[in-house]
Amino acid sequence: MGKSERTDILVAGTGPAGLMAALAFADAGFAVHLVGPAVRTDDARTTALMAPSLRFLTEIGIAQHLIAEGAPLRTMQIVDATRRLVRSRPVRFSANEIGEEAFGYNIPNTVLHRELEAAVKDRSAISWTQGFVERWHISQDGIAAETDRQVRIEAQLAVAADGRNSSAREATGITVFRRSLPQAALVLNFSHEADHQFVSTEFHTETGPFTQVPLPGRRSSLVWVLSPQTAEAHAALPDERLSRLIEEQMQSMLGRVTVEGPCQVYPLTSALPATFARNRIALVGEAAHVFPPIGAQGLNLGIRDIKDLVTVCSARREDPGADRALADYSRRRRPDILARSGAVNALNASLLSDFLPAQLARSIGLEALSALAPLRGFFMREGLQPGSGFAHALSRGREQVRR
Ligand SMILES: Cc1cc2nc3c(=O)[nH]c(=O)nc-3n(C[C@H](O)[C@H](O)[C@H](O)COP(=O)(O)OP(=O)(O)OC[C@H]3O[C@@H](n4cnc5c(N)ncnc54)[C@H](O)[C@@H]3O)c2cc1C
């Protein structure tokens, strides 16, 4: 083995979760060593980041750059475009119903990655070894990683931000419950004739959601969940033909559509580990939860993982990787991760299912949301920040009792 380094926190993975974890730990006063390849510059996706996530990104100093190149999400609507027996009315959620100007911002991933990388390079407390961790060595009082470039890094805690096939998670021996899904997401950006007025629309179809999300100007991003074969076939179509298909699917809601730039296909899976930390390794981002892209939950949940982990470790600075710290982290994350994964997987399954009771349950849920403003308010608040829907309902209840 060539070089050897010592640090407080080792972060494996240079996707958005790894870069954010490195920044948050450095800002909390820890020495951080990041291991991962060069940051991706070819990701055609955009990420809808909700208001609490933007507050976190403000704390690590990059939100203003992201907002300048993103678009606000003022209204989100769900349209039942299934041809099933039971269908529901469209449901519209407006940020101003809960006193907010916007739920969040839709940011191109190229911009997000660029700004995170620049911020990481700017922090003297972060060292970055480019490459991959090849081997993990776990002991009672520390953890060491060996990289493919013959560097050994020793730390008190390793943050596994190495994605859905996390090798760090495998090294801990944590069991993972996986489900392969008969779906893939076709991802692209497009321009359109009509103004989107900062409305995002999720059309529910029998293969999964078709989601348009605003970008600056008369442009939007698209995540279209299809069978893997159809997604690949659509991606291979000439732009003109694909543009017409998208326009038809949106019922010409935004007028004429023109596909712009690259079109990519992401296979979908669902994975949930039995626990979120063990043996000096804490899981964050897709190493801790993978589910279909419905309702813009994935990275927003990953940011809450990072916030909780930094809070727990800051309270146990003498040894942030000790068993008690990891048990505390896992306990804190469990309800949020289980609730989000469960809700997204159940909604996705109800779209794919021909089973009438599943369709009925989805339809009744959407009808109730469409008809009942307080219920909509509750779900909007919970969607932004777990617990805030309950907190608001409780304070309203107390107010009424007082009156
Ligand atoms: C189509 C689509 C749309 C989405 N839209 C949204 C949205 O609007 N809002 C939202 O919140 N979420 C969204 N998500 C989810 C979001 O994209 C993910 O949550 C996020 O990308 C996960 O980031 P990550 O850093 O955990 O994983 P990744 O981005 O997969 O990064 C993992 C990193 O680890 C590295 N790595 C792997 N192995 C090793 C190793 N051995 N050593 C070192 N490094 C390693 C990889 O090279 C990579 O850099 C969407 C997902 C999809 C598929």
The ligand as an SDF file (V2000), in Angstrom:
LIG
                    3D

 53 58  0  0  0  0  0  0  0  0999 V2000
  -35.1880    9.9830  -12.7680 C   0  0  0  0  0  0  0  0  0  0  0  0
  -34.9230   10.4370  -11.3680 C   0  0  0  0  0  0  0  0  0  0  0  0
  -35.3920   11.6710  -10.9370 C   0  0  0  0  0  0  0  0  0  0  0  0
  -35.1810   12.0940   -9.6210 C   0  0  0  0  0  0  0  0  0  0  0  0
  -35.6880   13.2980   -9.2030 N   0  0  0  0  0  0  0  0  0  0  0  0
  -35.5300   13.6740   -7.9130 C   0  0  0  0  0  0  0  0  0  0  0  0
  -36.0910   14.9040   -7.4450 C   0  0  0  0  0  0  0  0  0  0  0  0
  -36.6980   15.6730   -8.2060 O   0  0  0  0  0  0  0  0  0  0  0  0
  -35.9340   15.2360   -6.1230 N   0  0  0  0  0  0  0  0  0  0  0  0
  -35.2520   14.4150   -5.2600 C   0  0  0  0  0  0  0  0  0  0  0  0
  -35.1330   14.7570   -4.0740 O   0  0  0  0  0  0  0  0  0  0  0  0
  -34.6970   13.2460   -5.6910 N   0  0  0  0  0  0  0  0  0  0  0  0
  -34.8190   12.8650   -6.9820 C   0  0  0  0  0  0  0  0  0  0  0  0
  -34.2620   11.6930   -7.4150 N   0  0  0  0  0  0  0  0  0  0  0  0
  -33.4360   10.8970   -6.4760 C   0  0  0  0  0  0  0  0  0  0  0  0
  -31.9920   11.4190   -6.4730 C   0  0  0  0  0  0  0  0  0  0  0  0
  -31.5170   11.5170   -7.7850 O   0  0  0  0  0  0  0  0  0  0  0  0
  -31.1200   10.4960   -5.6510 C   0  0  0  0  0  0  0  0  0  0  0  0
  -31.6300   10.4550   -4.3440 O   0  0  0  0  0  0  0  0  0  0  0  0
  -29.6800   10.9960   -5.6020 C   0  0  0  0  0  0  0  0  0  0  0  0
  -29.1210   11.0870   -6.8710 O   0  0  0  0  0  0  0  0  0  0  0  0
  -28.8550   10.0340   -4.7860 C   0  0  0  0  0  0  0  0  0  0  0  0
  -27.5680   10.5950   -4.6410 O   0  0  0  0  0  0  0  0  0  0  0  0
  -26.4190    9.7490   -3.9550 P   0  0  0  0  0  0  0  0  0  0  0  0
  -25.2640   10.6960   -3.8520 O   0  0  0  0  0  0  0  0  0  0  0  0
  -26.9140    9.0460   -2.7580 O   0  0  0  0  0  0  0  0  0  0  0  0
  -26.0920    8.5690   -5.0200 O   0  0  0  0  0  0  0  0  0  0  0  0
  -25.3500    8.6350   -6.4090 P   0  0  0  0  0  0  0  0  0  0  0  0
  -25.6820    9.8620   -7.1440 O   0  0  0  0  0  0  0  0  0  0  0  0
  -25.6080    7.3210   -7.0810 O   0  0  0  0  0  0  0  0  0  0  0  0
  -23.7970    8.7250   -6.0340 O   0  0  0  0  0  0  0  0  0  0  0  0
  -23.0640    7.6160   -5.5760 C   0  0  0  0  0  0  0  0  0  0  0  0
  -21.5960    7.9690   -5.7280 C   0  0  0  0  0  0  0  0  0  0  0  0
  -20.7880    6.9620   -5.1440 O   0  0  0  0  0  0  0  0  0  0  0  0
  -19.7110    6.6510   -6.0080 C   0  0  0  0  0  0  0  0  0  0  0  0
  -19.2150    5.3130   -5.6550 N   0  0  0  0  0  0  0  0  0  0  0  0
  -19.7750    4.1170   -5.9250 C   0  0  0  0  0  0  0  0  0  0  0  0
  -18.9910    3.1280   -5.4220 N   0  0  0  0  0  0  0  0  0  0  0  0
  -17.9430    3.7330   -4.8030 C   0  0  0  0  0  0  0  0  0  0  0  0
  -16.8080    3.2590   -4.1010 C   0  0  0  0  0  0  0  0  0  0  0  0
  -16.5640    1.9480   -3.9440 N   0  0  0  0  0  0  0  0  0  0  0  0
  -15.9190    4.1530   -3.6150 N   0  0  0  0  0  0  0  0  0  0  0  0
  -16.1310    5.5000   -3.7550 C   0  0  0  0  0  0  0  0  0  0  0  0
  -17.2020    6.0010   -4.4350 N   0  0  0  0  0  0  0  0  0  0  0  0
  -18.0870    5.1190   -4.9330 C   0  0  0  0  0  0  0  0  0  0  0  0
  -20.3400    6.8010   -7.3810 C   0  0  0  0  0  0  0  0  0  0  0  0
  -19.3620    6.9070   -8.3860 O   0  0  0  0  0  0  0  0  0  0  0  0
  -21.1240    8.0870   -7.1710 C   0  0  0  0  0  0  0  0  0  0  0  0
  -20.2580    9.1940   -7.2640 O   0  0  0  0  0  0  0  0  0  0  0  0
  -34.4680   11.2470   -8.7230 C   0  0  0  0  0  0  0  0  0  0  0  0
  -33.9850   10.0020   -9.1570 C   0  0  0  0  0  0  0  0  0  0  0  0
  -34.2190    9.5930  -10.4630 C   0  0  0  0  0  0  0  0  0  0  0  0
  -33.7080    8.2280  -10.8980 C   0  0  0  0  0  0  0  0  0  0  0  0
  1  2  1  0
  2  3  1  0
  2 52  2  0
  3  4  2  0
  4  5  1  0
  4 50  1  0
  5  6  2  0
  6  7  1  0
  6 13  1  0
  7  8  2  0
  7  9  1  0
  9 10  1  0
 10 11  2  0
 10 12  1  0
 12 13  2  0
 13 14  1  0
 14 15  1  0
 14 50  1  0
 15 16  1  0
 16 17  1  0
 16 18  1  0
 18 19  1  0
 18 20  1  0
 20 21  1  0
 20 22  1  0
 22 23  1  0
 23 24  1  0
 24 25  2  0
 24 26  1  0
 24 27  1  0
 27 28  1  0
 28 29  2  0
 28 30  1  0
 28 31  1  0
 31 32  1  0
 32 33  1  0
 33 34  1  0
 33 48  1  0
 34 35  1  0
 35 36  1  0
 35 46  1  0
 36 37  1  0
 36 45  1  0
 37 38  2  0
 38 39  1  0
 39 40  1  0
 39 45  2  0
 40 41  1  0
 40 42  2  0
 42 43  1  0
 43 44  2  0
 44 45  1  0
 46 47  1  0
 46 48  1  0
 48 49  1  0
 50 51  2  0
 51 52  1  0
 52 53  1  0
M  END
$$$$
